[in-house]
Amino acid sequence: MEEVSFIDDITAELGIVIIQKATDERVNETLDEVEFMVDLLTHDVSSQSMIIWSCLEEINSMLDPQNLDGEIFTQTAIQALTRVQTIIDQVRVLSSLKRLGRTDYTPIDLGGVLNRAIKSVNSMFPEDNLDIEVSISSYNIFVNGTTIIDNCFMNLLQNAVIADNHSVKKIRINVTETVSDVIKIEVEDHGEGIPDELKPRVFQRLFRARSKEKPQGSGLGLFIVRTIIEKFEGKIRVENRVKNDYTQGTRFIIELPRIEVTPID
């Protein structure tokens, strides 16, 4: 009887292993299918969008200058395609995050990240008068991660510009070091602000906090920011720039572990 029980136990264990293997294979097949769909979206759909974009630009240049309605229609279509491209880029970032492991991390120069983000946002809003100031104790501050972290600060700066109706759009970035080897980065804007009751939801996927007068995004931007920061073992929160008055602007506070990098002689 003991031999029969032993055989039953082995059979049960073998059955579990077979089921687990089949499950793993199905999971891997599903992941492969998801990755294929992401590649299709980020490459093929993106390429077709760019073709449509080029055609609309050409049509716009051929329109009679007096045909204001035609120009409005083409510009609306171009703006919609711009938002489509933004969504595709965001999906690409999320897909890249899923594939990242700690072995992919390298020391990232935070000063360089901020400089690239500022340069990018200036090129995106050439007609806006941007006043961006950075206060940083040292340009020799490194965090552990990858260059995908650039997306966090580009997103926060873009949001700050879009939220601000002033003729001069002021953005302040303050970087400080804490005694616990944590880097605190504060990004402040002078925009319309986020009501206190909405603050707990701003990092949720598909949440849109802007007013009807502002262009609606995909609702993925701040969700991606939080996902990236947490991927690199950091934290992010939001508060009013001026205490008890959300209408005076917003402050995003990011905390990331600092790493020491030995200079190469």
C-alpha positions as CSV (number, residue, x, y, z in Angstrom):
1,M,0.0,0.0,0.0
2,E,2.9,2.3,0.8
3,E,4.3,1.7,-2.8
4,V,0.9,2.6,-4.3
5,S,0.7,5.8,-2.2
6,F,4.2,6.7,-3.2
7,I,3.3,6.2,-6.9
8,D,0.2,8.3,-6.4
9,D,2.3,11.1,-4.9
10,I,4.8,11.0,-7.7
11,T,2.0,11.0,-10.3
12,A,0.4,14.0,-8.6
13,E,3.7,15.9,-8.5
14,L,4.3,15.0,-12.1
15,G,0.9,16.2,-13.1
16,I,1.5,19.5,-11.3
17,V,4.8,19.9,-13.1
18,I,3.2,19.2,-16.5
19,I,0.3,21.6,-15.8
20,Q,2.8,24.3,-14.7
21,K,4.9,23.8,-17.8
22,A,1.9,24.0,-20.0
23,T,0.8,27.2,-18.1
24,D,4.2,28.7,-18.5
25,E,4.2,27.9,-22.2
26,R,0.8,29.6,-22.6
27,V,2.0,32.6,-20.6
28,N,5.1,32.9,-22.8
29,E,3.0,32.6,-26.0
30,T,0.7,35.3,-24.6
31,L,3.7,37.5,-23.8
32,D,5.1,36.9,-27.3
33,E,1.7,37.9,-28.8
34,V,1.6,41.1,-26.7
35,E,5.1,42.0,-27.7
36,F,4.2,41.5,-31.3
37,M,1.2,43.7,-31.0
38,V,3.3,46.4,-29.3
39,D,5.9,46.2,-32.1
40,L,3.1,46.4,-34.6
41,L,1.6,49.5,-32.9
42,T,4.9,51.3,-32.3
43,H,6.4,50.6,-35.7
44,D,3.8,49.9,-38.4
45,V,1.0,52.1,-37.1
46,S,3.5,54.9,-36.4
47,S,4.9,54.7,-39.9
48,Q,1.4,54.9,-41.4
49,S,0.5,57.9,-39.1
50,M,3.6,59.7,-40.4
51,I,2.5,59.2,-44.0
52,I,-0.9,60.6,-43.2
53,W,0.7,63.5,-41.4
54,S,2.9,64.3,-44.5
55,C,-0.1,64.1,-46.8
56,L,-2.1,66.5,-44.6
57,E,0.8,69.0,-44.5
58,E,1.0,68.8,-48.3
59,I,-2.8,69.4,-48.6
60,N,-2.5,72.3,-46.2
61,S,0.2,74.0,-48.3
62,M,-2.0,73.6,-51.4
63,L,-5.1,75.2,-49.9
64,D,-6.3,78.6,-51.1
65,P,-5.2,81.1,-48.3
66,Q,-8.8,82.3,-48.3
67,N,-10.1,78.8,-47.5
68,L,-10.0,79.1,-43.7
69,D,-12.3,76.2,-43.1
70,G,-10.1,73.8,-45.0
71,E,-7.0,74.9,-43.0
72,I,-8.9,74.4,-39.7
73,F,-9.9,70.9,-40.7
74,T,-6.3,69.9,-41.8
75,Q,-4.8,71.4,-38.6
76,T,-7.3,69.6,-36.5
77,A,-6.4,66.3,-38.2
78,I,-2.6,67.0,-37.8
79,Q,-3.1,67.7,-34.1
80,A,-5.0,64.4,-33.7
81,L,-2.2,62.6,-35.4
82,T,0.2,64.3,-33.0
83,R,-1.7,62.9,-30.1
84,V,-1.8,59.4,-31.7
85,Q,2.0,59.6,-32.0
86,T,2.3,60.6,-28.4
87,I,0.2,57.6,-27.3
88,I,2.4,55.3,-29.5
89,D,5.5,56.7,-27.8
90,Q,4.0,56.1,-24.4
91,V,3.1,52.5,-25.2
92,R,6.7,52.0,-26.4
93,V,8.0,53.3,-23.1
94,L,5.7,51.0,-21.1
95,S,6.7,48.1,-23.2
96,S,10.4,48.9,-22.6
97,L,9.8,49.1,-18.9
98,K,8.4,45.6,-18.8
99,R,11.5,44.2,-20.3
100,L,13.9,46.1,-18.0
101,G,15.8,44.2,-15.3
102,R,18.3,45.3,-12.7
103,T,21.2,44.1,-14.9
104,D,20.2,46.8,-17.4
105,Y,20.7,49.6,-14.9
106,T,23.6,51.9,-15.2
107,P,24.6,55.2,-13.3
108,I,22.6,58.0,-14.8
109,D,23.8,61.6,-14.5
110,L,20.8,63.5,-13.2
111,G,22.1,66.9,-14.4
112,G,22.3,65.5,-17.9
113,V,18.8,64.2,-17.6
114,L,17.4,67.6,-16.6
115,N,19.4,69.4,-19.4
116,R,18.0,67.1,-22.0
117,A,14.5,67.5,-20.7
118,I,14.7,71.3,-20.8
119,K,16.2,71.3,-24.3
120,S,13.4,69.0,-25.5
121,V,10.6,71.1,-24.0
122,N,12.0,74.3,-25.4
123,S,12.1,72.7,-28.9
124,M,8.5,71.5,-28.5
125,F,7.1,74.9,-27.5
126,P,9.2,77.3,-29.7
127,E,6.4,80.0,-29.6
128,D,6.1,80.0,-25.8
129,N,8.1,82.2,-23.5
130,L,9.5,79.7,-21.1
131,D,11.4,80.6,-18.0
132,I,12.9,77.4,-16.6
133,E,15.4,77.6,-13.8
134,V,17.3,74.7,-12.2
135,S,18.8,74.8,-8.7
136,I,21.1,71.9,-8.1
137,S,23.8,71.5,-5.5
138,S,26.1,69.5,-7.8
139,Y,26.1,68.3,-11.3
140,N,27.9,65.2,-10.1
141,I,24.7,63.5,-8.9
142,F,23.9,60.0,-10.2
143,V,21.0,57.6,-9.8
144,N,20.6,54.0,-10.8
145,G,18.5,53.3,-13.9
146,T,18.4,53.9,-17.6
147,T,17.9,56.8,-19.9
148,I,14.2,56.0,-20.0
149,I,14.1,58.2,-16.9
150,D,14.3,61.2,-19.3
151,N,10.7,60.6,-20.1
152,C,9.7,61.5,-16.5
153,F,11.1,65.0,-16.6
154,M,10.1,65.7,-20.2
155,N,6.5,64.7,-19.3
156,L,6.4,66.9,-16.1
157,L,7.9,69.9,-18.0
158,Q,5.4,69.5,-20.9
159,N,2.5,69.3,-18.4
160,A,3.8,72.4,-16.7
161,V,3.9,74.4,-20.0
162,I,0.4,73.2,-21.1
163,A,-1.1,74.0,-17.7
164,D,0.2,77.6,-17.6
165,N,-1.8,80.4,-19.3
166,H,0.6,83.2,-18.4
167,S,2.6,85.1,-21.0
168,V,5.8,83.9,-19.3
169,K,5.6,80.3,-18.2
170,K,7.8,79.9,-15.1
171,I,9.0,76.4,-14.1
172,R,11.4,75.9,-11.2
173,I,13.4,72.7,-10.7
174,N,15.1,72.2,-7.3
175,V,17.4,69.3,-6.6
176,T,18.6,68.6,-3.1
177,E,20.4,65.8,-1.3
178,T,19.2,64.3,2.0
179,V,21.2,62.8,4.7
180,S,19.9,59.3,3.8
181,D,21.5,59.3,0.3
182,V,18.2,60.2,-1.3
183,I,17.9,62.8,-4.1
184,K,14.9,65.0,-4.0
185,I,13.8,66.7,-7.2
186,E,11.0,69.2,-7.0
187,V,9.3,70.5,-10.2
188,E,7.1,73.6,-9.7
189,D,4.8,75.3,-12.2
190,H,2.6,78.4,-12.0
191,G,-0.3,76.7,-13.9
192,E,-4.0,76.2,-13.1
193,G,-3.2,73.6,-10.4
194,I,-4.9,70.4,-9.5
195,P,-7.8,70.4,-7.0
196,D,-7.0,68.7,-3.7
197,E,-9.7,66.1,-4.2
198,L,-8.1,65.0,-7.5
199,K,-4.5,64.7,-6.3
200,P,-4.8,61.1,-5.1
201,R,-5.9,60.1,-8.6
202,V,-3.4,61.9,-10.8
203,F,-1.0,59.0,-11.1
204,Q,-3.8,56.5,-12.1
205,R,-3.9,55.1,-15.6
206,L,-6.2,57.0,-17.9
207,F,-6.9,59.8,-15.4
208,R,-7.1,63.3,-17.0
209,A,-7.0,66.2,-14.6
210,R,-7.0,69.2,-17.1
211,S,-9.9,71.5,-17.7
212,K,-12.1,71.4,-20.8
213,E,-10.1,74.4,-22.2
214,K,-6.9,72.4,-22.2
215,P,-6.0,69.7,-24.8
216,Q,-6.8,66.3,-23.5
217,G,-3.9,63.8,-23.3
218,S,-4.0,60.0,-23.3
219,G,-4.2,59.8,-19.5
220,L,-1.0,57.8,-19.5
221,G,1.6,60.5,-18.9
222,L,1.7,60.7,-15.1
223,F,1.0,57.0,-14.8
224,I,4.1,56.4,-16.9
225,V,6.1,58.8,-14.7
226,R,5.1,57.0,-11.5
227,T,5.8,53.6,-13.1
228,I,9.3,54.6,-14.2
229,I,10.1,56.2,-10.8
230,E,8.9,53.2,-8.9
231,K,10.8,50.9,-11.3
232,F,14.0,52.6,-10.1
233,E,13.0,52.3,-6.5
234,G,11.9,55.9,-6.1
235,K,8.8,57.7,-4.9
236,I,6.7,60.6,-6.4
237,R,4.0,62.7,-4.9
238,V,2.1,66.0,-5.8
239,E,1.2,69.0,-3.7
240,N,0.3,72.7,-4.1
241,R,3.1,75.1,-4.9
242,V,1.4,77.5,-2.5
243,K,0.0,75.8,0.6
244,N,-3.8,75.7,0.7
245,D,-4.2,77.3,-2.7
246,Y,-4.1,74.8,-5.6
247,T,-4.8,77.5,-8.2
248,Q,-1.3,79.0,-7.7
249,G,0.4,76.0,-9.4
250,T,1.6,72.5,-8.7
251,R,4.8,70.9,-7.2
252,F,5.8,67.4,-8.1
253,I,8.3,65.8,-5.7
254,I,10.4,62.9,-6.8
255,E,12.8,61.0,-4.5
256,L,15.4,58.6,-5.9
257,P,18.2,56.7,-4.3
258,R,21.6,58.3,-5.0
259,I,24.6,56.1,-6.0
260,E,28.2,56.9,-5.7
261,V,30.3,56.8,-8.9
262,T,34.0,56.7,-8.8
263,P,35.6,59.1,-11.3
264,I,37.8,57.5,-13.9
265,D,41.3,58.9,-13.9
